[in-house]
């Protein structure tokens, strides 16, 4: 049965996939208008491929290193990875709200500097680092999501990754068409909420694990809503995995959950909402 692990993987790969496509699209669109677009775009795509390979290498290294951790320490490692992923997701959302709208100008300025001196390796490096960064973020988010999941089936993350990539390609295509149904602002607003809910779920999983290990104090359960929606049932488990819902929350869990959302609201209030998300909707759209 498809559960929360599948949903978490889809959300992460979908969001990060669109961001990666967006970066490549910005660079490609700018180079297309350059006199030496042919050679520049070859370096661009070579850099993007290299960045993808670097991300895969990073993921392989993480997987191999985690397999060498003693069983007694693995639960602590997974709890830390889960909490780290939650923090990185919040940071990513905050950064995109505050600085993401300037990304296009920053990328184009960097390209202008490199192409003005015919430094095509600079274009290669810019693309490689941008894609490697997105790939590394995706791997860390997935590591946290998979560590928080109780499912042992390898089929869910694989299928979720495939669906996520497909959704990213379809979403990017719709966004490039300038559809009134899907706009950049709508996409980032919706996925922002989904990612923050996922981060809340990861936080709760990390807190639960540390509490079970005795690293956090045990507290009394405040209520029991299992009769309405149990987090161990098929639907409740999915909701819990995607939002951090608990049908029998403890005082500790409720405290962390409330503190998380208070911190998120305060943090996001200090940043500027993406009125002009990476691609300016009132300017010429990037053409593939």
Backbone torsions as a table, in degrees:
resi	resn	phi	psi	omega
1	UNK	NA	136.0	179.3
2	UNK	-74.4	129.1	-176.3
3	UNK	-125.8	-155.3	-174.9
4	UNK	-66.7	-31.2	179.4
5	UNK	-59.6	-44.0	177.9
6	UNK	-60.4	-47.5	-178.8
7	UNK	-62.6	-41.1	179.6
8	UNK	-63.7	-42.6	179.8
9	UNK	-64.6	-42.7	179.1
10	UNK	-59.4	-47.1	-178.0
11	UNK	-60.6	-47.4	-177.2
12	UNK	-64.9	-50.4	-177.2
13	UNK	-65.8	-38.4	178.7
14	UNK	-61.0	-53.6	-177.3
15	UNK	-63.4	-51.2	-177.1
16	UNK	-68.2	-32.1	177.8
17	UNK	-64.3	-42.6	178.1
18	UNK	-64.8	-39.6	178.8
19	UNK	-62.6	-42.3	179.0
20	UNK	-64.4	-43.8	177.8
21	UNK	-62.8	-35.8	-180.0
22	UNK	-63.8	-44.4	179.8
23	UNK	-62.7	-48.1	179.0
24	UNK	-62.8	-38.7	179.7
25	UNK	-63.0	-41.5	178.3
26	UNK	-62.5	-47.8	-179.2
27	UNK	-63.7	-42.8	-178.3
28	UNK	-66.1	-41.1	-179.5
29	UNK	-64.6	-39.6	-180.0
30	UNK	-67.8	-44.6	-178.5
31	UNK	-65.9	-29.7	-179.5
32	UNK	-60.6	-29.8	-179.7
33	UNK	-91.3	4.3	179.3
34	UNK	-90.5	148.6	-177.8
35	UNK	-60.4	-33.3	-178.6
36	UNK	-105.7	44.8	-173.7
37	UNK	-62.5	-32.6	-177.6
38	UNK	-59.7	-56.2	-178.9
39	UNK	-69.1	-36.1	179.7
40	UNK	-63.1	-41.6	-178.8
41	UNK	-71.7	-29.5	175.1
42	UNK	-64.2	-42.6	177.1
43	UNK	-66.8	-35.4	178.8
44	UNK	-61.0	-52.7	-176.9
45	UNK	-68.7	-33.4	175.2
46	UNK	-65.0	-40.6	177.8
47	UNK	-65.2	-40.9	178.8
48	UNK	-62.6	-42.4	178.5
49	UNK	-64.4	-40.2	178.1
50	UNK	-64.2	-41.3	177.6
51	UNK	-61.0	-39.4	177.8
52	UNK	-64.1	-42.3	178.4
53	UNK	-64.6	-38.7	177.5
54	UNK	-62.5	-40.9	178.9
55	UNK	-64.9	-41.4	178.1
56	UNK	-63.5	-41.8	177.6
57	UNK	-62.4	-39.3	177.5
58	UNK	-62.9	-44.6	179.4
59	UNK	-63.6	-40.5	178.7
60	UNK	-63.1	-42.4	179.1
61	UNK	-62.2	-43.8	178.6
62	UNK	-61.4	-44.0	-178.4
63	UNK	-64.3	-43.2	-179.1
64	UNK	-67.8	-39.8	-179.2
65	UNK	-68.6	-36.2	-179.7
66	UNK	-69.2	-28.6	-179.3
67	UNK	-71.6	-18.6	-179.5
68	UNK	-89.7	-5.7	-179.4
69	UNK	-74.0	132.6	178.6
70	UNK	-56.2	148.7	-177.7
71	UNK	-57.3	-37.3	-178.0
72	UNK	-65.3	-24.9	-178.6
73	UNK	-101.4	-8.5	-173.1
74	UNK	-66.4	-36.9	-179.9
75	UNK	-65.1	-38.5	177.1
76	UNK	-65.6	-42.9	178.6
77	UNK	-59.7	-45.3	-178.8
78	UNK	-66.6	-36.8	177.8
79	UNK	-65.3	-42.2	178.6
80	UNK	-65.0	-42.1	178.8
81	UNK	-62.0	-39.2	179.2
82	UNK	-64.8	-45.9	179.8
83	UNK	-67.2	-37.6	177.8
84	UNK	-63.3	-43.0	179.1
85	UNK	-62.4	-40.5	178.3
86	UNK	-60.9	-44.8	178.8
87	UNK	-64.1	-40.1	-179.9
88	UNK	-66.8	-36.3	178.3
89	UNK	-63.2	-45.8	178.9
90	UNK	-62.3	-41.8	178.6
91	UNK	-62.4	-42.9	-179.6
92	UNK	-62.9	-44.3	179.6
93	UNK	-63.4	-43.9	179.4
94	UNK	-62.7	-42.2	-179.1
95	UNK	-65.1	-42.1	-179.4
96	UNK	-65.2	-35.5	178.7
97	UNK	-69.0	-37.5	-175.4
98	UNK	-90.2	-37.7	-173.3
99	UNK	-120.4	-16.6	-176.3
100	UNK	-58.1	-33.7	-178.5
101	UNK	-67.1	-17.3	179.2
102	UNK	-96.4	-1.7	-173.1
103	UNK	-60.6	-41.2	-178.5
104	UNK	-59.4	-48.2	-179.4
105	UNK	-62.9	-39.3	-179.5
106	UNK	-66.4	-42.6	179.0
107	UNK	-65.1	-43.4	-179.3
108	UNK	-66.2	-35.8	177.6
109	UNK	-65.3	-41.1	178.3
110	UNK	-65.2	-40.6	178.2
111	UNK	-64.6	-41.4	179.7
112	UNK	-59.9	-41.2	179.9
113	UNK	-64.8	-41.5	-177.8
114	UNK	-72.1	-43.2	-176.6
115	UNK	-74.0	-26.1	179.6
116	UNK	-67.0	-23.4	177.8
117	UNK	-109.1	12.7	-178.7
118	UNK	55.8	33.6	-179.7
119	UNK	-90.9	76.9	-175.9
120	UNK	-68.2	-25.5	175.5
121	UNK	-67.0	-25.5	174.4
122	UNK	-66.1	-39.5	175.8
123	UNK	-63.0	-43.6	178.1
124	UNK	-57.8	-48.3	-177.8
125	UNK	-65.3	-41.3	179.4
126	UNK	-59.6	-46.8	179.8
127	UNK	-66.4	-43.6	-177.9
128	UNK	-61.9	-45.8	-178.5
129	UNK	-67.7	-38.3	-179.6
130	UNK	-64.2	-46.7	-179.2
131	UNK	-71.0	-38.5	178.6
132	UNK	-62.0	-38.3	179.2
133	UNK	-64.5	-46.2	178.7
134	UNK	-62.9	-40.8	179.6
135	UNK	-65.2	-41.7	179.2
136	UNK	-64.6	-40.8	176.5
137	UNK	-59.0	-46.4	-179.2
138	UNK	-59.3	-44.2	-178.7
139	UNK	-63.6	-43.6	179.6
140	UNK	-65.5	-40.1	177.6
141	UNK	-63.6	-44.2	-179.5
142	UNK	-66.6	-37.6	178.0
143	UNK	-58.8	-45.1	178.3
144	UNK	-65.3	-42.4	-178.8
145	UNK	-65.1	-42.3	-178.8
146	UNK	-72.8	-33.7	177.5
147	UNK	-66.1	-32.6	-178.5
148	UNK	-79.1	-15.1	-175.8
149	UNK	-88.2	145.1	177.5
150	UNK	-91.6	-5.4	-178.2
151	UNK	-74.4	136.3	179.1
152	UNK	-104.2	0.3	-177.3
153	UNK	-76.3	124.1	178.3
154	UNK	-75.2	-13.1	-176.4
155	UNK	-69.1	-36.7	-176.4
156	UNK	-61.7	-52.2	179.5
157	UNK	-64.7	-34.7	179.0
158	UNK	-65.9	-49.2	179.0
159	UNK	-64.0	-40.4	178.5
160	UNK	-62.4	-39.4	177.9
161	UNK	-63.9	-42.6	179.5
162	UNK	-63.6	-46.2	179.1
163	UNK	-63.7	-40.4	179.5
164	UNK	-61.8	-43.1	177.8
165	UNK	-63.9	-43.1	178.6
166	UNK	-61.6	-43.0	177.7
167	UNK	-64.7	-38.0	179.4
168	UNK	-63.0	-45.1	179.5
169	UNK	-64.4	-44.3	-179.5
170	UNK	-65.8	-41.8	180.0
171	UNK	-64.5	-43.8	-179.8
172	UNK	-62.2	-40.8	179.0
173	UNK	-62.8	-43.7	178.9
174	UNK	-64.5	-40.8	179.7
175	UNK	-64.8	-36.2	179.9
176	UNK	-71.3	-23.8	177.6
177	UNK	-79.2	-7.9	179.7
178	UNK	69.0	32.4	-177.2
179	UNK	-62.3	140.5	176.8
180	UNK	-73.1	-14.9	179.0
181	UNK	-78.5	-43.3	-178.2
182	UNK	-123.5	114.5	176.2
183	UNK	-116.1	164.0	178.4
184	UNK	-59.1	-42.4	-178.6
185	UNK	-62.4	-45.5	179.8
186	UNK	-63.3	-44.3	-179.2
187	UNK	-58.5	-49.7	-177.0
188	UNK	-69.2	-33.6	178.1
189	UNK	-66.0	-46.8	-177.9
190	UNK	-65.7	-49.7	-177.7
191	UNK	-69.1	-26.0	176.1
192	UNK	-62.0	-46.8	178.7
193	UNK	-63.5	-43.3	-179.3
194	UNK	-62.8	-42.0	-179.7
195	UNK	-68.2	-38.2	178.6
196	UNK	-67.8	-36.5	174.9
197	UNK	-65.8	-39.9	177.3
198	UNK	-62.9	-42.4	178.2
199	UNK	-61.5	-38.5	177.1
200	UNK	-62.9	-40.3	178.0
201	UNK	-63.5	-42.7	179.2
202	UNK	-64.7	-40.2	177.8
203	UNK	-59.2	-46.6	-179.0
204	UNK	-63.9	-38.7	178.4
205	UNK	-64.5	-42.4	178.3
206	UNK	-64.1	-42.1	178.4
207	UNK	-63.6	-43.0	179.0
208	UNK	-59.5	-45.6	-178.3
209	UNK	-63.8	-46.9	-179.8
210	UNK	-64.9	-33.1	177.6
211	UNK	-68.5	-41.8	178.9
212	UNK	-65.3	-31.5	179.6
213	UNK	-81.1	-3.8	179.8
214	UNK	82.2	9.2	-179.9
215	UNK	-85.2	-15.0	172.6
216	UNK	-126.7	148.5	-176.0
217	UNK	-69.2	149.6	175.2
218	UNK	-86.7	137.3	-179.5
219	UNK	-128.9	166.4	-176.8
220	UNK	-70.9	150.0	175.1
221	UNK	-78.6	138.3	-172.9
222	UNK	-89.3	-36.0	178.6
223	UNK	-159.9	173.9	-179.7
224	UNK	-136.4	107.2	178.3
225	UNK	-107.3	24.3	-178.4
226	UNK	-60.7	-32.8	-179.3
227	UNK	-64.7	-29.7	179.0
228	UNK	-86.6	-50.3	179.9
229	UNK	-155.0	101.5	179.9
230	UNK	-81.9	136.1	179.2
231	UNK	-78.2	4.0	174.7
232	UNK	-103.8	-8.5	177.1
233	UNK	-80.8	169.9	-177.1
234	UNK	-60.0	-43.0	-179.9
235	UNK	-79.2	-44.6	-179.5
236	UNK	-62.1	-38.1	178.9
237	UNK	-64.8	-37.3	177.7
238	UNK	-65.9	-45.1	178.7
239	UNK	-62.8	-41.4	179.9
240	UNK	-63.5	-41.6	-179.0
241	UNK	-68.3	-27.5	-177.3
242	UNK	-95.3	-20.5	-174.3
243	UNK	-129.9	-14.4	-176.2
244	UNK	87.9	12.9	180.0
245	UNK	-61.2	139.4	174.6
246	UNK	-130.8	128.0	-179.8
247	UNK	-79.5	-21.8	176.8
248	UNK	-130.2	68.3	-174.8
249	UNK	-71.7	144.2	173.9
250	UNK	-90.8	168.0	177.8
251	UNK	-60.1	-38.6	179.3
252	UNK	-63.6	-46.7	-179.3
253	UNK	-62.5	-45.9	-179.8
254	UNK	-63.2	-38.4	179.0
255	UNK	-63.0	-45.5	178.7
256	UNK	-66.0	-40.6	-177.9
257	UNK	-65.0	-44.9	179.5
258	UNK	-66.1	-42.3	179.8
259	UNK	-63.3	-37.4	179.0
260	UNK	-59.6	-50.5	-176.2
261	UNK	-70.4	-32.3	175.1
262	UNK	-63.8	-45.6	179.1
263	UNK	-63.6	-40.9	180.0
264	UNK	-62.5	-47.1	-179.6
265	UNK	-61.2	-45.4	180.0
266	UNK	-64.3	-39.4	-179.4
267	UNK	-67.4	-45.4	-177.0
268	UNK	-72.3	-24.9	177.2
269	UNK	-68.0	-22.5	-180.0
270	UNK	-84.6	-10.5	-178.9
271	UNK	-106.4	160.9	-178.5
272	UNK	-92.0	129.1	176.6
273	UNK	-62.5	146.2	-175.3
274	UNK	-73.0	75.0	178.5
275	UNK	-64.9	-30.0	174.4
276	UNK	-125.2	85.5	-177.6
277	UNK	-65.9	160.2	-171.7
278	UNK	-21.4	-47.6	176.1
279	UNK	-100.3	120.3	-177.7
280	UNK	-68.5	121.5	-174.6
281	UNK	-72.3	-21.4	-179.7
282	UNK	-92.4	0.6	177.6
283	UNK	-107.5	179.6	-179.3
284	UNK	-61.9	131.3	179.7
285	UNK	-74.1	150.8	177.3
286	UNK	-67.9	131.6	178.4
287	UNK	-104.3	133.9	179.6
288	UNK	-74.8	NA	NA
